[in-house]
Amino acid sequence: AYSRSMKTRLGIPLVIGSVLLAAGVGVGLWFVGDGFRTRTLTGVTSTGSAVLDASADTAVWSLTLTARDTTAANAAKRVAGALPKVRDYFVKAGLSEAQFTVGSLNSWSAAENGQQFTEASLSFTVRSKTVEQIAELNAKVMDLLAIAPNVNINTNPPSYYISTLDELRPRVQEAAVKDAKQRAEVMAKALGVQLGKPVVIKASSITVTSPDVIEGDVGGYDLSTIDKRVRAVVSVTFEVQ
């Protein structure tokens, strides 16, 4: 009788404990599940973009004068003799000498087909705010190349910059944020929730592209055209209720 009574008294707490444990696990899982459901509805992330049309107001055109001769002195003399002709060409086109930058003279020795020679080079850079004028001169680049027949004039296309990019950046970013909010409102309406305050915002680098580019690589800067598009992309996460 003693043994049966002990089994009875020990069994009751075990049963009660098992029931409480099962209930606790169930309630805990219910809260976990509810937490997961809540987190999936705590916010909506929207990507917004905006574009402003702009025009370059600064042109930089770099040239390199090179000459080859049997000695370093002769090669340098030929390059130095061509420099005034290049200056005069741009002055006659309406530019001032203050817009020119002349680099240092460099020379080196090399061999070709068993023949030793020395080559000298000199860089020449034009900086101008009259970008259209530089574009016109670039279109007639063959006239420039012909002014010094004994010297090679190597030139790249002018690079066109926007000096006011710092002023355009906040304007285009503000427009991109507004676009992100409008898109978020559309998504919130489709989900049947109320859009709340923004909690996270991430802005990508400003992209400057040519006018015919729809989507540019983030952070890129096109230098080949005068007309440009300044683009900003932002990502904003809003609370939802």
Salt bridges, closest charged atoms under 4 A:
ASP34 OD1 - ARG37 NH2 3.45
ASP53 OD1 - ARG229 NE 3.99
ASP69 OD2 - ARG78 NH1 3.52
GLU112 OE2 - ARG68 NH1 3.61
GLU119 OE2 - ARG68 NE 3.50
ASP166 OD1 - ARG169 NH1 2.89
GLU174 OE2 - LYS178 NZ 3.68
ASP179 OD2 - ARG183 NE 3.02
GLU215 OE1 - ARG231 NH2 2.09
ASP222 OD2 - LYS228 NZ 3.75
